[in-house]
Amino acid sequence: MPPPITRLRRASGSRPSTRKMILELVLGLLIFSLWALPCQTQSSGTFSAALVPLDDLPLHTNGRYVVGRTGERVKLACVNWYGAHSQTFAPGGLEVRKMSGIVDTIVKLGFNCVRFPYSTEGQLYNPQVMDQFIAANPEMKGMHFQDIFDAAVKEMTSRGLMVIPNNQLHKAGWCCHFTQDEGLWYVPGYSEEVWIESLVNMTKRYKDNPLVVGMDLRNEVHDYEDTKLTWGSGDPSTDWALAATRAGNAVLAENPDSLIIVNGLCFGLELRPAKRHPIELVEENKVIYESHNYLEFNPFNVFSEVIMSWATVRIIAIVLLIAAVAAMALLSLAWRSLGGPRPKPQAAAVTFGFWLFVLLAILCAIFSIFVVALQAVPACHWWAMNDYFKPAVAVGTAAGLVLLTTFVLALWQPKCWRETLSPPTGPSKVDLECSGEDEADPGHQDFDGFGTETTDGRDSDSAASSSASREDDAEAETTRAQTGLLGKPEYTSLRIVSKQLKARQFNEKKAPGSGCGCGGSTGSKCAGDCEDHASLTQKRKERRRPVPWDRGLCCGLQCFCFCWMLFLAGIALLIVGILAPTYAVMSWNLDNQWGYLLEDGHDYTAPVWIGEFGGNVAGNYWINLMRYLSERDVDFAQWALNGKKWTTGYIDTAHMGRWVPMTPQWTDEEFGILAEDYETVRNPWLMLNLRGIEANPAQWRPPAKPCDRHLLGPACGG
């Protein structure tokens, strides 16, 4: 029963006030809610996976689901309990807690099955387990690998847990990194025949135990050195699908009731080839595909964790956009002040063709970098050739065609190409005061196609009169004194713009009332200046004639095109920065890699078991993955139950993921559900998330927001 509502003490003989009565009621409701909340959470039996009844075994597949004998779905809500595959040859935790206690905790946490890794070395040679690794289970002293593995399987299945043995690797230790030959199913000393023999031996050992429901053939296959794995090629040395078919059929020959679990290529990432080449075994409805997923398996998440946050990318993109737009606006204003001159269409085509080629060449280079990187780091040849090589070839071909077209156009119109780079010099005299409006008429000169068409019906007498009224010997001397680009006749347009800027700055300094200038003091000289200024302004409005196209305008056009490139880059960065950390991108990626297999009604439809995934913070990656597993209601095996691991080295992610050996020692398992005592839940938030996807169907609910990157590090994403 809930505790009684607490009453506030009051002085004898006094009557309670309305405020006190309201306070009593609020406190009572608060205490009741605090008491009731944990009770409701504990009593909710829906947030856990159901243990499968023995009379519903064996299991088989029906479309995208694993089902029992009755046809009802059996959800594989598993946890990895590793250690037996390592050099300890014993499941983790036996050094600190009784085996029965660990299994009891697995059941209480709501899982209904265990993925149980082992090594081929342990199964074939059956070494004796050192006492330090089973210290909390003295009755096991002197036992060998297979004895302890058998004892663990018996303990788990006696509690109703399903067990799936997993051939993690051949040589006892740790995997998986691209420099390790364990990515193949055959290594020196352990041929394919030896691998299959090990699988068959395990199958034979447990075929009379119906709760050992399947066999996970191999962990995280991947390329190694010059061996590039394929799927469906028919090459016995590279075709993983062919090898899995041989191994699966050998297991089914020993136990036709066993499920056969086949991992994807590229460390378990890629199951796309199964669409064209699904695994077909001698027994129907026995294939389950397996995928693995960690933060580092997702390029967008890796970028956010290793390089910079997507929030920073968005800021960079916005700054780039502002700079590009500002530069283009200034160039446009300068161009308009010159009357908006335009080059001949052929010259414009050459210029824009060149910049289009540059854009396509950059895109081709980006795709090519991914191809080269994935080839140089032996991990996933299939991924490189299908996701990056084809686009690189397509974009590179387009870039080549654009370059060829531009070159042909330049040969066809040689003057266009030559004069795009070195336009004619233009008129010899330029009116600096009037910003080029009264220079010699381009309509009367041949600029070899680069002048702007004008009519000959202008009022030439008016133009000459306006020009003569403002020209004097001092201005001519100033023009001759120009140095650098501004002193060259082919940069007339730049000199005009420079003069305009100086004139504008001069007029801004002459504020009203400063003594002279339009709007200031009156006087004969000032009045004359103002009249002249007003006359020029009126004439600019009435007649703004383009200046001839010259090298200065050509340079301005190139700058404008470059700013457009920056603008497009900023738009692309902003779009990527917004979309990259979203659920939409992750769901699209996973649907593309293996989620399509869950679509009913296809020849390739099959269950997908995400056999490994893990995280130590509730960041963007974790929340998006949980949402995906919940919405697709995917079978899973979380990595891992263990609180610590026996480590002989580590993967150095800062240096291309290379394996760095170290003195064997116990280290913390950051993805572990349990703490080092194998009893305490390490991260309650993690277990609450897993409880949501254990349910059948999944009932996961997202947290209010991801963790704070500033507090818990870049793994939070954002």
N, C-alpha and C positions, 0 to 999 in steps of 0.2 A: 504494500500500500504506500501511496505517497505520503511524505511527512505532512503533519498538520500545518495549516497556515499560521505563521508566527504572529502573535499579537504583541503590540507595543505596550510596554508598561506605562501606566499613568498614575498620577498622584491620587491617593485615596480621597474619595468624595468629589473628585472633579469629573466633569462630563467630557467625553472625547469630542474634539472639534472635527468639522468636516474634512479639513486638510489631513488630520491624522488618520481618519478612516480611509481616505483615498490612498494614503501612503501605505497603510496596512495591506490594503487590497493589492497594490502594485507589487510589494515585496512578496506577498504570498504567491502571486502568479509567477513571479520570477523564480522562486524556489521550486515551484512545481515543475516549471519548464526545464530547469537544470536537472531535476531528478528524472523526468520522463524521457528526455532526449536520448541518453545512452541506452535506456531500456528499449526504446523503439528501434534503435540501430541494431542492437544485439538480437532482437527477436525477429528481425526481417530475414526470413530464410531464402528470399529470392536472390540475394546477392552472394551466391556461391554456386559452384558447379555440382551437379548431382552425381553421386557415385553410381556407376552403371551396375545394374543387377546382373548376376551371373547368367540368368536365363535369357538375357538379351544379347549374349555373346554367341558366336564371334561377330565382329563388326565388318561392314563393307561400305562401299560408297554408293550414293544415289544422287546423281547430278553433282551439285556443289557441296553436298553435306555428307558427313559420316553418319551412318545409321546403324541401329542394332537389328537383331533378328525380327523384332516387331515392326520395323520400318520407321520407328521414331528416331528423331535426331539425337545423336550422342555428341555433345560438344567436347572437344579436347581442350580443356583448360588446364594447362600443364605448367610445371616449373622445372628448370634445369637444376639437377643436383649433381654437380661435377666433382672431380677429384680422382676417380678411379682411372681416368685416362692419363693422369699425370705421373710423375716419377714416384709419387707416394703409393700408387696402385690401390688406393682406398678412397671411398667417398669422403668428401670434406666434412669436418665436424666431429668425427669419431674420436679425435684427440681431446675433445673438451666435453662431449655429452654422449649419453647412451644412444645407440641407434634407435631404439624404440621411442625415445623422447623426441628425436628429430622427426621421425615419421609421424608421430602424433601431432607435432606442430604443423606439418604439411597439410594434414587433414583439417585441422582447425582453421587454417588460413583459407580454406575453401577450394583448394585445387582438387582435381579428380584424377590427375595423371602426372607422371614424372618422366622427363626425358633424361636418360641415364647414360652419359658418355663413357666409352671405354677405348682402350688402344689395342690395336692388333698384336702388338708386342706382349701386352699383359695377357691377352687371351691365349696366345700360342705358347708362351714360355712360362706362364703362371708363376711369377716370382713370389717369394715370401715377403710379406709386408712387415716393415720395421715397426718395432713396438711404439715408437714415439707418435706414429700416425694413427694408432688405435688405443691411445693411453687411457681413455675413459671407458673402454670396453675390454677389460682384462681377459674375459673369456675367449677373446679372439686372438690372444697372444700365440704366435707361432703359425697362424693361418696364412694361406696364400691368397693371391689376388682373386682367383675364381671362387674360393670358399667365402670370402667376404662379399663378393659381388652377389653370389647366390643367397647369402643371408639377407642382404639388403633387399633383393627382389622378393624374397619370401615375406619379409617384414612388411613391405609396402603393399603387396597384393593381399596379405592377410587382413589389412585394414581397408580393403576395397579400392585401393588406388590402381589405376592402369599404369603399366610400365612400357616404355619404348626405348630399348637399347639403341645407342647411337655409336656407330663407328667413327669416332672423332678424328683419329689419325693413326698412323702405323707405329711410329716410334714414340714411346711414352714421353710426354712433355706438353708443350703448349703450341697452339697455332692461333691465329693464322696471319701470316704476313707474306707479301708477294715474293720475298727472297727465299721462301721455304718450299721445298719440293713436295710437301704434304698437300699442296693444292691439287696434285694428281692422285689418282687411285692406285698408282703403281710407283714405287720408289725403289732405289737400290736395296736389295735384301727382302723386299716385299713386293712380289709380282702381283699381277691381277688375279692369278690363280690362288695365291696365298690370301689375298683380300677376300675373295669369294668363299674360300674354305673357312675363314674366320666367321663370316656372316652365317654360313650354314651350321657351323658348330654352335654358335649362340642360339640359332633357331631351334636346333635339335635339343639343346639343353632345356629350353623353356616351352616347348610346344605343348606340353601337357598342362601348362598353367594358362588358362584362358585369358587372364588379365594381362599377360604379356601380349599386347594386341597387335604389335607391328614391329618392323625393323627399319630404322633410319640408316640407309645404306652408307652415306658418307657425308662428312661435314665440309662445307664451304670449298667446293672445287674452284680452281682458278688457274690461269696461265702460269707457266713457269719457264723462264728463260725463253728458248726458241720454240717451246711447245705451246701452240695457240689452240685452246680448246674450241671444239665445235659441237653442234647439236644436229644430228641428222645427216652428217656428211658421209657416213659409212667408213670413215678412216678409223681403224681399231685403236690407233695410238692417240687420237684427239677427240673422237666422238663420245662425249659423256653419256648421251642418251642411249647409245648402243651398249656401252659398258653397264649402265644402270639396268637395261633390259636383261642382259645376261645374268647379272647378280640377282635381280628381282625374281627371275624365273627359277634360279637355283634355290632361293629361299622358299618359294612357293612349292617347289618339288618336295621339300622337306616338311612344310606346314602350309597347306592350301588356305588355311584360315587367316594367315598373317596379312596385315596391311603392309604395303610397300611404299616407303616415303623417299622421294627423290628430290634432292636439293638442286637449286638452280645454278646456272653459271655465275661467274664473277662474284665469288664469295656469297652465293645465294641470292644475289640481286636480280639476275636475269632469268625470267621464265618465258620471255616472248617467243623463243624458238618453238616452244611446245604448242603454239597455235598451228603451225604447219606440220610439226612432227610430234604428235602426242605419244607418250609412252604406252605401248600395247604389250600386255603380258599374257601368259598362258591362262591365267585366271582373270575373268572380267571383274570390274568394279572393286579393284584392290589398290589403285594408284592414288596416292596423295602427293601433291607437289609441296615443296618446302621452300620458304624464302626467309632470309635474315634481314634485319634492319637495325642500324645504329645511326647515331647522329653523323658520324664520319662517312656513312654511306650515301649521304645526301649532299651534293655539291653546294647547294645554296646555304645549307646549314654550316658546312665546313668553311665557306667564305666568311660567314658571320662570326664564327668562333675563332678563326685563325687570322684573318686579315683585318676586317673592320665590321662594325654593325651595319645593318641595313638602314638604320636611322642616319648614320654618318653618310652613307651613299646618297640618301635622299637630299641631305643638306648640300653635298657636293654638286648634285645634279641641279638643284635650284640656283646655286651660285653660278654654275656654268650657263644656265639658261639666261639669267639676268645679264651676265657679261656679254653673251652672244647677241641678245636682243638689243642691248644698249649700243654695241658696236655697229650692228646693222642699221639701227635708227640713225646714228651719226653719219654713216656712209650714205644712207638714203637722203638725209637732209643736204649733205654736200652735193650729191648728184642732182637733186632738185634745184639747188641754187645755181647750178650750171645750165639749167634749162632741160634737164632730162635727156641728154644725148644718148643715142643707141648705136651699137656697132652693127655691121651688116649681119644678116642671119647666119651666113656661113661661119663667120668669125665667132659668133655666139655659140654655134653648135660645137665648134672645136673646143671652146673653153668649157662648156658644160659637159661635153663628152669626157674631157680629161678628168674633171672632178667626179663624175659618176664612176669612172674607172677607179679612181682613188678609193671611193667609198666601197665598191665591190671588192677591191683588192684587200682592204682592211678586214672585211667580213670573211673573206677566204682565208686570210692569215689567222684569224681567231679560230676558225674551225680546224685549220691545219695544226695549230698549236696543240689543240686537244688530241688530235690523232697522234701526233708525235709523242706527246706526254704519255698517253695510254700505251703506246708501243714501247717507249723507253722504260716505263715502269710496268713490268710484266704483270698485269692484273686482269685485263679484260680486252682481248683483241676483238672479240665479237662486238662489244660495246663501241669500241673505237671505229670499227669498219661500218657499222650500221647506223650509228647516231651522228658521227662527225665526218667520216670520210666521204660519204655520198653528198652531204651538203657542201663540203669543201670543194668537191669536183664540180658541182652544179654552179656554185657562186663563182669559182675560178673560171669556168667556161664562159659565164656571162661577162665577167670582167675582161676576158680575152676578146670576146666579140665586140664589146664597147671600144676597147683600145684599137682593134682592127678597123672598126668603122670610122673612128676619129682619124686614124692615120690615112685611110683612103680619102676621107674628106679633105685632109690637109694636102694630099697629092693632087686631088681634083681641083682644088682652089688654092694653089700655092701662095698667092698673095694674101689670102685670108689668114693662113697659118703664120706667114712671115710677119704680116702687119699686126696680128694679134700680139705677137711678142715684141714687135718694134713698129708701132704705128707711125704715120707721117707726123712731121713736126708741127703742122698747123700754120696759122698766119704768123707773120713776123712781128706784128704790133698787137698788143693787147692792152685794152683800157683797164688798168688796175682799179681805178676808183669805182667803175660801174660794174665790176665783177664779170666782165666779158660780154656785156650786152651790146657794146658798140664796137666790137672788133670787126675786122674785115669780113665781109659777107661770105660764109662758107658756101652759099649757093652759087657763087661765081668761081669757086676753086674746085679742082679735082683732087679729092683725097683718096683716090684709088678705091672707092667703095666704102670708106670708113667715115666719110662726112655724113651729116644728117641732111636729108632732103629738105630743101626750103624753096619757097616760091620766090620768083624774081620780082614780084609785084610790091615789094616793101617800099616804104618811103625812104629811099636811099639818101635823099637830100636832108631829111630830118635827122637820120642817123649820123650823117657826116657833120651836120651842124652841132648836134649834141656832143659828138666826140671832140670836135674842135674847140668847143666852148670850155672844155675841162682839161685839155692837154696843155702842158707847158714844158719848158726845158728841164725843170727840176725833176718832174716825174719821169721823164725819159732817162735822166741820169740815174735815178733810183732803180729803174728796171735793169739798166746795164750793169749796175753794181751787184745784182743778185748772184750768189754763189751756190754751189752744190746743185741738187736736182732742180731747185726753183729757178736757177739761172739758165737751164737748158730749155730750148724752144719746144722739145717734145713733151715737156712737163708743164705746159701752159695751164692746164686745168688745175694742177696743184698750186701753182702760183696765184691763180685767181681765188681759190678757196682760202689760201693763207692770207691774202689781202682782205678778204671778207671778214675773217676772224679778227684780224687786227683792227679793222674799222669798227666792228661791233664792240670790241673791248674799249676802243677810244670813245665811242658814243656813250657807253655805259658809265664811263668815268665822269663825263660831263653832265653831272646831275642838274636838275632844274635849279636856277638861282645861283649857279656857280660862277656866273660872269659872262659866259658865252655858250652858245649851243641852243638848239631848238628847245623852247620852253624856258630858257634862262633870261638873262638881261637883254634888253633891246638895244640896239645900236646899229649903225649903218653896216658895219662888217658882219655882225652877228645876224642881222636881218637878211643880209645877202646870202650867208651860209645856209640859213634856214630855208630860204626860198629855193636855193639850189638843191638842198636835201629833199624838200617836198617834191620838187620837179623830178628828181631821180626816182624817188619812191613811186610816184604816179606812173612814170614811164616803165618801171619794172613790172607793175601790175598790168599795164596795157600790152606790153610786148616783152615776153621772156624767151629769147631766141637761144637754142642750144649752141654750145660751143662745139668745135670740131672734136672728133674722137682722137685722143692721143694716148701716149704711153702712161700718163698719170691716171687717166680714166681706166686704162687696162689694168693697172695695178690695183685700183679701187675695186674693180670687178672681181679680181682674184681674192682680195681680202673679204669681199662680201660672200663669195662662195665658201671660203674657209670658215667664216662665221656661221654660215648655214650648216656646215659639217658639225661644228661645235654645238649648234642648236639641236640638230638631230641626235647627237651623242647625249646631250643633256636630257632630251625627251626619253630616249631609250633607257638611260640610267634611272630616271625617275620612275618609269614604268616598272623596270626590274626591281628597284628598291621598294616599291609599293607591293608588288605581287609576290616576290620571292619568299617572304616569311609566312605567306597565307596558307590556309588549309586548301584552297582551291588548287594551288600549284602542287602541293604534296599529293592530293587525291588524284590529280591528273597523272602525275608521275607514277604512282603506285598502280593505278588502273592500267597504265600502259605497260608496266613491267610484269605484273602478274594478276592484278585485279580482274582482268578480262576473263580469266578462267572461272570466275564465280558466276558468270552470266549463264543462266539456264538455257537449254535448248540447242547447244552446239556439240559438235563431235568432240571438241577439246574440253568441254566443261568438266571440272573436277574440283575436289576440295583443295584449298591452299592452307597450309599450316605454317604460321610464322614461327619457326622453331627457335629463333633467338632474337631478342630485342631487349634493350635496357636503357636506363637513364638514372642520373642522380640528382637532377633538378627538374622542376615542373616548368620548363621553358616552352618556347614556341614549338620546337620539334616534338617534345613529348606530348603536348596537348593536341597537336595536329595528328600525331600517330594514334593516340588513344581514341580520338574522334573517328578516325578512319576504321580502326579495328572494331569500334562499336557500331558504326553505321553499316559496315559490311558484315558484321557479326562473324568475325574470322576466328578459326581455331588457333591456339597459340601455345607457346612455351616460353615463359619469361626467363631471362638470364639475369640473375640466378638466385637460388636459395642461399648460397654460401655467404658466410660472414668474412672469411679470409681465404687466401689461396697460397699454395706452395709455388713460389716463383723462382724460375731459373734464368729469367731475362725479361725484357720488356720491349715493346714496340715504340721506337722513337718517332713520333708523329712529326716532330719538328724537322727531321732529316729524312724525308721520303719514306717514312714508315719502316725503317730498317730495324732488324732484330739486334738488340744489344744484350749480350750475355751478362749475367751477374751471379754472385755467390748465392746458392739456393737458400731461400728464407721464406718465412711467412710474411705476407703483405696483405694490406686491406683490400677487400673486394668492394669497390665503390658502387657497383650496381647491385650488391647483395640485398636481399629482403631482410635477412637476419643480421644481427650484430655478431661480434666475434664469439659470444657465448652460445650461439646457435639456438637461442630461445627468445631473446628480445627482438622485437621488430625495430629495424634500424630507422626507417623513415615511414611513419604512419601514413603520410600523404600518398606514398607509393602503393601501399597495400590497399588503401581506399580506392585508388584508381583501378588496380587490378581486380578488386571485388566487383567493380562495375562491369568489366568485360568477362568475368567468370560466369555471370548469369546467362541463362538461355531462355529468351534472347538477351543480348547485351543491354545493360541499363546504365551505362556510364554517363555522368553529367560533368561538363567542363567546369573548372574553377573560374572565379571571377576574372582573373587576368594571369598572364605568365609571371614567373618570378622576376625579380628586379636584377637586371644585368649588372648594375653598379654594386649590388650587395653580394650576389652569388656567382658572378663571373660571366664570360661570354657564352657559356652553354645555355644561358637563358634565351639567347637569340635576340630578336628585335631589330 
